[in-house]
């Protein structure tokens, strides 16, 4: 562990990553819809507000699940519930993965959220500002985080992360 203690986190943009935003008005969106979405392996529901969700799927058995597939399953599960709207935002948001023993420390440089495991367990997500950009942060593993940011801010966030990680030796 001492050898890897100074190693810079790996930072990369995730390629095809389906993202669907769901807004509810008094509907019981979860757990019924998430149970139906579990038939699409790899779909994760991130609560982004009291009535707002981001459904994300990176891959299912090595094949990317597209936003249309998530929308189809969500609409079937909701079966005409007029108090729910789902929109494919796959092209609007970029997904950035930060992995490594210093990932949490790197993110905490520009994020006001306590990302320690006792406060932000694996599977937790939150909406916050990250390097002056609105972001959704997900703790995907012990040393693995994902940030979802507006695609127009992707280059700025990637540049910031790489600059901030420069204090540690290369991965």
C-alpha positions as CSV (number, residue, x, y, z in Angstrom):
1,X,0.0,0.0,0.0
2,X,2.9,2.4,0.7
3,X,4.0,2.2,-2.9
4,X,0.6,3.1,-4.3
5,X,-0.1,5.8,-1.7
6,X,1.3,8.5,-4.0
7,X,0.0,7.2,-7.3
8,X,-2.3,9.6,-9.2
9,X,-5.9,8.4,-9.8
10,X,-6.8,7.3,-13.3
11,X,-9.1,9.8,-15.0
12,X,-11.1,9.0,-18.1
13,X,-14.3,9.9,-19.9
14,X,-16.7,6.9,-20.1
15,X,-17.7,6.3,-23.7
16,X,-21.2,5.2,-24.5
17,X,-23.2,5.8,-21.3
18,X,-27.0,6.0,-21.5
19,X,-28.6,8.6,-19.2
20,X,-32.3,9.2,-18.7
21,X,-33.7,11.9,-16.5
22,X,-37.0,11.1,-14.8
23,X,-39.1,13.8,-13.0
24,X,-42.1,12.8,-10.9
25,X,-45.0,14.7,-9.5
26,X,-46.3,12.8,-6.5
27,X,-45.8,9.4,-8.2
28,X,-44.2,6.5,-6.5
29,X,-41.4,6.2,-9.1
30,X,-39.3,3.8,-7.0
31,X,-39.0,0.9,-6.2
32,X,-41.4,-0.4,-8.9
33,X,-39.7,1.2,-11.9
34,X,-36.2,0.4,-10.6
35,X,-37.2,-3.2,-10.2
36,X,-38.4,-3.3,-13.8
37,X,-35.2,-1.5,-14.9
38,X,-33.1,-4.2,-13.2
39,X,-34.0,-6.4,-16.1
40,X,-31.5,-4.2,-18.0
41,X,-28.3,-5.1,-16.3
42,X,-26.2,-2.2,-15.2
43,X,-28.9,0.4,-14.8
44,X,-28.3,2.5,-11.7
45,X,-30.9,5.0,-10.3
46,X,-29.3,8.2,-8.9
47,X,-31.6,10.4,-6.9
48,X,-30.8,14.0,-7.9
49,X,-33.6,15.7,-6.0
50,X,-36.8,15.0,-4.1
51,X,-38.7,14.2,-7.3
52,X,-35.8,13.9,-9.8
53,X,-33.8,10.8,-10.9
54,X,-31.0,10.1,-13.3
55,X,-31.0,6.5,-14.6
56,X,-27.5,5.6,-15.9
57,X,-26.4,2.5,-17.8
58,X,-22.8,2.1,-18.9
59,X,-22.9,-1.5,-20.2
60,X,-24.9,-4.7,-19.9
61,X,-22.8,-7.8,-20.5
62,X,-20.2,-5.7,-22.4
63,X,-22.8,-4.0,-24.6
64,X,-23.9,-0.5,-24.0
65,X,-27.6,-0.1,-23.1
66,X,-29.0,2.9,-25.0
67,X,-31.3,5.6,-23.7
68,X,-34.2,4.3,-25.8
69,X,-34.0,0.9,-24.0
70,X,-34.2,2.6,-20.6
71,X,-37.0,4.9,-21.7
72,X,-39.0,1.9,-23.1
73,X,-38.7,-0.1,-19.8
74,X,-39.4,3.0,-17.7
75,X,-42.5,3.9,-19.7
76,X,-43.8,0.3,-19.6
77,X,-43.2,0.2,-15.8
78,X,-45.0,3.5,-15.3
79,X,-47.9,2.4,-17.6
80,X,-49.5,5.7,-18.4
81,X,-48.8,7.5,-15.1
82,X,-49.2,11.1,-16.1
83,X,-47.2,12.4,-13.1
84,X,-43.9,11.1,-14.5
85,X,-41.8,12.4,-17.4
86,X,-38.7,10.6,-18.7
87,X,-36.2,12.2,-21.2
88,X,-33.0,10.7,-22.7
89,X,-30.2,13.1,-21.7
90,X,-27.4,10.8,-22.9
91,X,-25.9,13.4,-25.2
92,X,-26.3,16.2,-22.7
93,X,-24.2,14.8,-19.9
94,X,-20.6,13.5,-20.0
95,X,-19.6,10.8,-17.6
96,X,-16.1,11.0,-16.1
97,X,-14.6,8.2,-14.0
98,X,-11.9,8.7,-11.3
99,X,-10.3,5.6,-10.0
100,X,-7.5,5.0,-7.5
101,X,-6.4,5.3,-3.9
102,X,-6.3,9.1,-4.3
103,X,-9.6,9.5,-6.1
104,X,-11.5,10.7,-3.1
105,X,-8.8,13.2,-2.1
106,X,-8.7,14.5,-5.7
107,X,-12.5,15.1,-5.8
108,X,-12.5,16.7,-2.4
109,X,-10.2,19.4,-3.7
110,X,-13.1,21.0,-5.5
111,X,-16.2,19.5,-3.9
112,X,-17.9,20.6,-0.7
113,X,-19.3,17.1,0.0
114,X,-17.7,14.7,2.5
115,X,-16.8,11.8,0.3
116,X,-15.3,9.6,3.1
117,X,-16.8,6.1,3.1
118,X,-18.5,6.6,6.5
119,X,-20.4,9.5,5.1
120,X,-20.7,8.6,1.4
121,X,-21.0,4.9,1.0
122,X,-20.6,2.9,-2.2
123,X,-23.8,3.5,-4.3
124,X,-24.3,7.0,-2.8
125,X,-24.8,9.9,-5.2
126,X,-25.3,13.6,-4.7
127,X,-25.8,16.8,-6.8
128,X,-23.1,19.3,-6.0
129,X,-20.8,21.9,-7.5
130,X,-17.4,20.5,-8.6
131,X,-14.7,22.9,-9.8
132,X,-17.5,25.6,-10.2
133,X,-19.6,23.2,-12.4
134,X,-22.9,21.6,-11.5
135,X,-22.2,17.8,-11.2
136,X,-23.7,14.6,-10.0
137,X,-21.2,12.5,-8.1
138,X,-21.6,8.8,-7.6
139,X,-19.4,6.6,-5.5
140,X,-19.2,3.5,-7.7
141,X,-16.7,1.5,-5.6
142,X,-14.3,1.9,-2.6
143,X,-11.8,3.8,-4.8
144,X,-14.0,4.6,-7.8
145,X,-16.1,7.7,-8.4
146,X,-18.1,9.0,-11.4
147,X,-19.0,12.6,-12.1
148,X,-21.8,13.5,-14.5
149,X,-21.4,17.0,-15.9
150,X,-22.9,19.0,-18.7
151,X,-21.1,18.0,-21.9
152,X,-20.2,21.6,-22.6
153,X,-18.2,21.6,-19.3
154,X,-16.5,18.2,-20.0
155,X,-13.1,19.6,-21.3
156,X,-12.9,22.1,-18.4
157,X,-13.6,19.4,-15.8
158,X,-11.1,16.9,-17.3
159,X,-8.5,19.6,-17.5
160,X,-9.1,20.6,-13.9
161,X,-8.9,17.0,-12.7
162,X,-5.6,16.3,-14.6
163,X,-4.1,19.6,-13.3
164,X,-5.1,18.8,-9.7
165,X,-3.8,15.3,-10.0
166,X,-0.4,16.5,-11.1
167,X,1.0,16.6,-7.6
168,X,1.0,12.8,-7.5
169,X,3.2,10.6,-9.7
170,X,1.6,9.1,-12.9
171,X,-0.7,6.1,-12.6
